Amino acid sequence: MASNRRAFLTATAAVGALAAAPTPAAAAGHPRPPATARAALAELLAGNRRYATGNSRHPDEELRRRHTLAAVQHPFAVVVGCIDSRVPPELVFDQGLGDLLCTRTAGQVLDEAVLGSIQYGVEELGVRLVLVLGHERCGAVAATLDHLRTGAPVPGHLELLVDEIAPAARRTHALPGDWAEHTMRAHTAWVRDAIRADPSFTSAHVTAARFDLDTGLVSLLP
C-alpha cells in the first residue's frame, strides 16, 4: 500500500511540475481555460445554454487537442454529479476533452473516494470551481423515498445511497409539492455545504445546481 501511495505522490508531483510550465495548449493557439471560479462558472452556464438550445459546439475534440492532453491537463472545473445516463456533464455543459474533472455516483452521494478525487483536482491541478449537479427524477432519490414510505429493507450496497439521501428526505417531508424534487434539492445543497465545510477545499468556490431533464437547462441552487 505504501508503494502505491509513493507512486501516486510521484505522479502528482510530476503533474504539478508540468502545470508550472507554459501550457502546450497555449502554444498551439488553443484558448486558455477560465482563470477564475467566476469565469469557469460562466463558461459552464454558457455551454449549457448551447446544449439546451441544440447549438452545442462539441469543443476540444480535435486530434491536436488529444495530442496536447497526452502530456498535461488543465481542467477548469470539477463536477460532482449523478451516474444517471441522461446527465453526462461534458455534454450538458458542452465541454470537451481535458475541460472537466467529473466524479459521478448515484444521487451524487459523497464518500472518501469522491472527496479524494475532488481534492486531487483542487490541490494538485489547481481547479478553482467545484459544481455539485443534481437533477430531477433521480432514481436514487426515488429509491430512498420508496424505502421511507414502505420500510422495506434496502438490498446490498444500495443501503449506503439511501442512508445518505434519507436525511434530506426527512427534512423536506412536510413541505407542500413534489417530495422527490424537494429531497433532490435539499440533498444537492447538503453535498455542496459538506464540501464547502471541508478544509481541503478552501481554495475553491463550491456551488450547486439542478439539471432539468425536460428543458436541458441547468439552474443554480440557492
Disulfide bonds with the S-S distance in Angstrom:
none
